[in-house]
Amino acid sequence: MKSTLVKHLCIVAAMIAFSGISSADLLLNDTWADGSRAETNLPNESAVWAGDSDIAVSTGSLQYGIAGYTDSHKLWTYFTPDGSPVSLDVGQQLIARIRFTPRGLYESDAENFRFGLFHDPTDPQVYADTDDDGGGSGDPWTDSTGYAVRLALSSGAGDNPQVGKRIDQANNSLLGSSGAYQWDSGGTDIANMTDGASYIASLVLDRMAADQMLVTFTLTDDAGGVLTTHSLADYDGLGDDPIWTQFDHLFFRFSSASGTADVIDFQNFMVEVVPEPATLGLLAFGGLLALRRRRN
């Protein structure tokens, strides 16, 4: 019996160590199954807060309406408890996947759809609706750190997206000021999007080394076809700041309907941490060694 189990662990360990298989730690997987945005019960749901706009929540959908608006609007949630941000170690990835359907697209190059992963190191999480770019009274988000992407959702050929690192912690606008970021460009342009079709926007933070973070944005259609992808390589010192490694905040900013859509219909917010595959292999081999010791 023990011999069979040992052989089985050997096979599993080899598969993990050499095929790149990894196990993700799911932090958030909200589909609004209860038709409400008010509750937090991680990882299945987290309260969603917003600025002044039209929000309709139904089973499996959170619709954010901005038709006719020319000013900016915000939407955010948290994927860890207050005071317990994710700290990425070398070899780990933090992945955010957003499934959404734009309704009422425009033909525009305006990069009005923006979202990112952040952490505020000095203030508690903001649990109140506000349309303030700084997070409300006292501008608590001023010193937030993180990474973001800005892009145009367009029925025509939209400009390529830009991935950025927040470098100005004295700016009281979390995602409203382009000058608060070190932006990179050069990814592929976005092909024509289809009104009413479903898409997945992914933002992956990959800590490659102690002083290196690779930030990759990808937009795919519902069939898995890649519309655009782009990366920012953040080495220690980009913007005179170290790499950012702590996160608890998923934040969206829509500058206006043009370049976004009349309605953004969200079906899923998912955030997960993927550990280093080699670490999992060591854990499997550790279990194998423990069994051998017990056997002897």
N, C-alpha and C positions, 0 to 999 in steps of 0.2 A: 504494500500500500504506500509506504513512505517512498520507496524507490520510484513508483509511478508518479507520485506527486513531484519528486525532485526532477524527474525527466520533464514533466510538464512545465515547471518553473524555468527550467533551462531554455525551453523553446520560447516561452513568453518573454523572458529576459532578452534573448537574442533578437526577437522581433522588435522589441521596444528600442534596444540599443542601436540596431542597424537599419531599421526601416523608417525611423523618424516618427513613429507613432507616439502621440502624447495625449495626456488627459487634461482637459481644461477645467478650471475652477470657475463655475458659472456665478457671476455676481448679480446679474439682472437679466430677466427674460420676461418683459412685460408685454402682454397682448391685449390688455384691458378686457379680459374675459368677463369681468363683472360689470362692465359698462360704466366704470367710475375711474376718475383720476385722483381721488382724494386719499386713498389708502396706501400705506407702506407695509409690505410684508415680504422682505427680500428673501430669495431672489425673484419671486414670482411677480411682484408688483412694487412700484415705488411712486409716491405722490408726484404728480407733474404740476409745476407752477408755470405761470404765463404772464405776459403783458396784457395790455388792453386790446382785445380782439374777440373774434367770435369762435368759441370752442364748443364743439359738440362731441360728446363721448357716447359711443354705443358699444355693444358687445363686439370686440375684435377691432375697434377703430377709434382713433382720436383724430378728429378733423379740426384743423386750424385754418380758419377763414380770414383772408386778408384782402379780398376783392375790394377795389376802390380806395385802399389805403396807400398813401405815398410816404408815410413815415415808417419807422422801424418797429418790429415786434419781437418778443423774446419767448423762449420756451426752455424749461430746464427740469432736470431731475437729478437725484443722487443714487449712486450704486453701492455705497458703503454707509454704515452708520456714521453719525457726526463724530469727528475726532479720530476716525479709524481709516484713513486713506490707504489705498493700495500703494505699496512701495515695490517698484519693479527691481528685481535683482538681475544681474548679468545673465543673459540667456533667456529671460522671460519676455513674453509679449502681452500687451494689453490690447484687446480687440473690441471695437464697438461696431455693431452692424445695425443699420437702420433700414427697415423695410417701409417704403412709402409709395403713395400714388399721387402724382400731381394732377390736379383737375383745373382746367382753365389756363393752359400754358400760353406764354407769349413768345414771340421771336425776338430774342434779346441777348446781348453779350454782357449785360450787367451781372456782376458776381454777387447777387443778392441773397443767395442761399449759403449760409455759413453755419458751421457747427464745429465743436471741439471738445477736448477732454482737459479738465482743469482741476486745480486744487487751490483753495484759499488757506494760507498757512497761519493766519492770525485771527480769523473771525469764524463764528459758528455758521453752519449751513443756513441758507435763507429759505424759510418755510412760509412764504407769503407771495401772492401774486403782486408783481410790480412791473412797470414798463420802463424802469430805470436801468440804463446800461451799466451802472455801477453796483446794482443790487439793492437799491433802496436807500433809506436814511443812513448817512455816514459813508456811503460808497464802499461797502465792505470788499467788493471784488477788485478794488484798485490794485492790490498787490498779489492778485492771483497769478499763478504760473500754469503753463500748459502749451498745448499744440492745437492747431485748428486748420480747417480748409475752407476756402471760399470758391464758389463756382456759380455759373449761370445754369438754371434749368430752362431749356429753350426748345421750341418747336423747330427752330432752325439750327444752324451750325454754331454752337456756343463756343466761346473762347476756352482755352485749356484752363483747368483749375489751378489754384495756387495753394501750396501747403506752407504753413507758417509756424514760427515759434514766438511766443509772447516774450518780449524782451524789455518792455517799459513798465515796470511795476509802480510807476508814479502816475500812470494814465488811468482815469476813472471810468473808462469804457472798456468792458471786457472784450467785445468783438466788434465794436463800432468804429474803432480808429485803426486804419491801416498802418499808421506810423508806429503803433505799439508793437508791431511784429517784424520779424525778419522773414520775408517771403522768398520762396524759390519758385521757379517756373520752368517750363520746358516739357511738360507731359503732353499727352495726345489730346487734341481737341475733342469735345463731346459731340458725338453724332446726333442727328435729329432725334429728339425724344417724342414719344407718343402720348398724347393727352389721354389720361385714364389708364395708362399702363403702369404696372408695378415695377419698382426698382429697388436695389439694395445698395446703400452707400456704406462703405467700410473704411474705418480709420484704424490702422494698425501701428502701435508703438512697439518697436523691437529694440530692446536694450542689447546692443551688440557687444559692448565692452563697458568697463567702468566709466568711461568718458565718451561713449558713443551711443546715440539713439537714432535709429532709422524710422522715419515717420512716413507711412505709405497710405495714400487714399486711392480707392478703387470704386468706380460706379459700374454696376452690372445690371442687365435687364433680368426679368424673371426667369429666363431660360439659362442664365449664367453667362450670357455674352458680355464681354467687357466693352463698355462704351469709352472709358478713359481710365488711366491710372497714372499716378505721379508720386514721387518720393522726395523727401527732404532729409539730407544727411546732417544731423546735428552732432558736431564734435565739440568737446569742451572748449568754450570760448566763443562760440557763435553768438554774436551780439554781446560779447563780453560777459556772458552768463554761463554757468555750468549747465549740463543737461538737466531737464526736469524729470523726476522719477516718482513723484507722488500724485495720485489722482483719486477723485471721488465724485466729480461733477461733470455731467453731460449737458452741454449748453448749445442752444440754437439761436440764431439771430436772422431775421428776414427783413431786409432793408425796405422792400416794398413788394407789391404783387408782381410788377414787371421784373423779369429776371428770376422770379420764383414761380408763383402760380396763384390763381385766385383762391385755391384751397389746397393745402397739403394734408393728405389723408394718411396718417401713420398707422401701420398695422403691428409694428414690433420694434421695441428697443431691446437690444441684446448687448451685454458687456461681459467679457470673460477674460481670465488670465490663463495663458498657456505656459506651463513650465518648460524648462529646458529639456529636450528629449533625452539627453545624456544622463540628466539627473534621475529620470524615471528608470533608465536602465540600471543605474547604480542601486536604486531602491529595490528593484526586482532581484538583482544579484545579492543584495543584502539579505532579502528574505530567504534566498537559496542557502546562503552561508549559515543563517540561523537554523534552518532545518537540518543542515549537515551536522552542526554542533550538537543539536538535540539527539540526532541519530547516534552520534558517537558517545 
